[in-house]
Amino acid sequence: MILTGIGLMIALSYYSLQIRNQNRTRRAQLYMQIFSRLSSLEFRLIVTDINRWEYSDFHDFDEKYLKNSDPSYSAKWQAMMSWGEGLGILLKDGLVDTETLYNMAWGQGQISFWKKWEPIVKAYRISRNNDDFGRWFEYLGEQLIEFRKRRGLPATWSTEEMKFIEE
């Protein structure tokens, strides 16, 4: 019976180590998928393009980019909103941690991206009567801001450093 008990303890320990290694491997795969997307030329071109869009208010934005006859405008914006939503859901569900996401997913850039689009997202919610739109993107931005604050860093930085963030 003693040998059976020892064998069972060894088996459970081995199984526990295997599960831990599988979880680390899955997490590494997820991180690499995120990093791969972040570093792709397509992603970088979309980010660069939509960050250059100029508009005076939500109505102007809506007319120029969402209701435009060229569907690529709306598709680019929706792709970026979906990206932010996806990262926010992964963060909320604990599948990625804030520090790793901040360090890997251009944390300051993600915050500035949220700050740039926050007024548009909030106006979109009202105009389309959709309270859930951008909820996880907002969660992501706010969690990254809180992470910066816990590190003793300012939530935002000067407009000279990031021209599209209002101090």
C-alpha positions as CSV (number, residue, x, y, z in Angstrom):
1,M,0.0,0.0,0.0
2,I,2.9,2.3,0.8
3,L,4.4,1.8,-2.7
4,T,1.0,2.4,-4.3
5,G,0.6,5.7,-2.3
6,I,4.2,6.8,-3.3
7,G,3.4,5.9,-6.9
8,L,0.2,7.8,-6.8
9,M,2.0,10.9,-5.3
10,I,4.7,10.7,-8.0
11,A,2.0,10.4,-10.8
12,L,0.1,13.4,-9.4
13,S,3.2,15.5,-9.1
14,Y,4.2,14.6,-12.7
15,Y,0.7,15.4,-13.9
16,S,0.7,18.7,-12.1
17,L,4.0,19.7,-13.7
18,Q,2.7,18.7,-17.1
19,I,-0.4,20.8,-16.7
20,R,1.7,23.8,-15.5
21,N,4.0,23.4,-18.6
22,Q,1.0,23.2,-20.9
23,N,-0.5,26.4,-19.5
24,R,2.9,28.2,-19.9
25,T,3.1,27.0,-23.5
26,R,-0.4,28.1,-24.2
27,R,0.2,31.5,-22.7
28,A,3.4,31.9,-24.7
29,Q,1.5,31.0,-27.9
30,L,-1.2,33.5,-27.1
31,Y,1.4,36.2,-26.4
32,M,3.2,35.4,-29.7
33,Q,-0.1,35.6,-31.6
34,I,-0.7,39.1,-30.0
35,F,2.8,40.2,-30.8
36,S,2.7,38.8,-34.3
37,R,-0.4,40.9,-35.0
38,L,1.0,44.0,-33.4
39,S,4.2,43.8,-35.4
40,S,2.5,43.0,-38.7
41,L,2.9,45.5,-41.5
42,E,-0.9,45.4,-42.2
43,F,-1.7,46.3,-38.6
44,R,0.9,49.1,-38.5
45,L,-0.4,50.6,-41.7
46,I,-4.0,50.6,-40.4
47,V,-2.9,52.2,-37.1
48,T,-0.8,54.8,-38.9
49,D,-3.6,55.6,-41.3
50,I,-6.5,56.0,-38.8
51,N,-4.4,58.0,-36.4
52,R,-3.9,60.6,-39.2
53,W,-7.6,61.0,-39.8
54,E,-8.9,64.5,-39.2
55,Y,-12.4,65.4,-38.1
56,S,-13.9,68.1,-36.1
57,D,-16.5,66.1,-34.1
58,F,-18.4,62.8,-34.1
59,H,-20.8,63.9,-36.9
60,D,-17.8,64.9,-39.1
61,F,-16.1,61.6,-38.3
62,D,-19.2,59.6,-39.0
63,E,-19.7,61.3,-42.4
64,K,-16.1,61.1,-43.5
65,Y,-15.2,57.6,-42.3
66,L,-18.1,55.5,-41.3
67,K,-20.7,56.5,-43.9
68,N,-18.1,57.0,-46.7
69,S,-18.7,55.2,-49.9
70,D,-15.3,53.6,-49.6
71,P,-15.8,50.7,-47.2
72,S,-12.1,50.5,-46.3
73,Y,-12.5,53.5,-43.9
74,S,-15.1,51.9,-41.8
75,A,-13.4,48.5,-42.0
76,K,-10.1,49.9,-40.8
77,W,-11.8,51.6,-37.8
78,Q,-13.9,48.5,-37.0
79,A,-10.7,46.3,-37.2
80,M,-9.0,48.5,-34.6
81,M,-12.0,48.7,-32.4
82,S,-12.3,44.9,-32.5
83,W,-8.6,44.6,-31.7
84,G,-9.0,46.8,-28.6
85,E,-12.1,44.8,-27.6
86,G,-10.3,41.5,-27.9
87,L,-7.4,42.6,-25.8
88,G,-9.8,44.0,-23.2
89,I,-11.7,40.7,-23.0
90,L,-8.5,38.7,-22.7
91,L,-7.4,41.0,-19.9
92,K,-10.7,40.9,-18.1
93,D,-10.8,37.1,-18.3
94,G,-7.3,36.9,-16.9
95,L,-5.8,35.3,-20.0
96,V,-3.2,38.0,-20.2
97,D,-1.9,40.1,-17.3
98,T,-1.8,43.8,-17.3
99,E,2.0,44.1,-17.0
100,T,2.8,41.7,-19.8
101,L,0.2,43.3,-22.0
102,Y,1.5,46.8,-21.2
103,N,5.0,45.8,-22.0
104,M,4.2,43.8,-25.1
105,A,1.3,45.6,-26.6
106,W,2.8,49.1,-26.8
107,G,1.2,50.1,-23.5
108,Q,1.6,53.8,-23.9
109,G,0.5,53.6,-27.5
110,Q,-2.5,51.6,-26.5
111,I,-3.4,54.2,-23.9
112,S,-3.0,57.0,-26.4
113,F,-5.0,55.1,-28.9
114,W,-7.8,54.8,-26.4
115,K,-7.6,58.4,-25.4
116,K,-7.8,59.5,-29.1
117,W,-10.9,57.4,-29.8
118,E,-12.6,57.7,-26.4
119,P,-14.8,60.7,-27.5
120,I,-15.7,58.9,-30.7
121,V,-16.5,55.6,-29.0
122,K,-18.7,57.4,-26.5
123,A,-20.5,59.5,-29.1
124,Y,-21.0,56.3,-31.3
125,R,-22.7,54.6,-28.3
126,I,-25.2,57.5,-28.1
127,S,-25.7,57.9,-31.8
128,R,-26.3,54.1,-32.4
129,N,-28.0,53.5,-29.1
130,N,-25.4,50.8,-28.3
131,D,-24.2,51.1,-24.7
132,D,-21.9,48.1,-25.1
133,F,-19.9,49.4,-28.0
134,G,-16.2,49.6,-27.2
135,R,-16.8,48.5,-23.6
136,W,-13.8,46.2,-23.5
137,F,-11.6,48.6,-25.4
138,E,-12.4,51.2,-22.7
139,Y,-11.7,48.6,-20.0
140,L,-8.3,47.9,-21.6
141,G,-7.4,51.6,-21.8
142,E,-8.5,52.3,-18.2
143,Q,-6.6,49.2,-16.9
144,L,-3.4,50.3,-18.6
145,I,-3.8,53.8,-17.3
146,E,-4.2,52.4,-13.8
147,F,-1.1,50.2,-14.3
148,R,0.9,53.3,-15.2
149,K,-0.3,55.1,-12.1
150,R,0.7,52.1,-9.9
151,R,4.1,52.3,-11.4
152,G,4.3,56.0,-10.3
153,L,4.0,57.2,-13.9
154,P,1.6,59.9,-15.1
155,A,-1.6,58.6,-16.7
156,T,-0.9,60.6,-19.8
157,W,2.0,62.6,-21.1
158,S,2.6,65.9,-22.8
159,T,1.0,66.8,-26.1
160,E,4.4,67.4,-27.5
161,E,5.2,63.7,-27.0
162,M,1.8,62.4,-28.1
163,K,0.2,65.1,-30.2
164,F,-3.3,63.6,-30.1
165,I,-3.6,63.4,-26.3
166,E,-5.1,66.3,-24.6
167,E,-3.4,67.0,-21.2
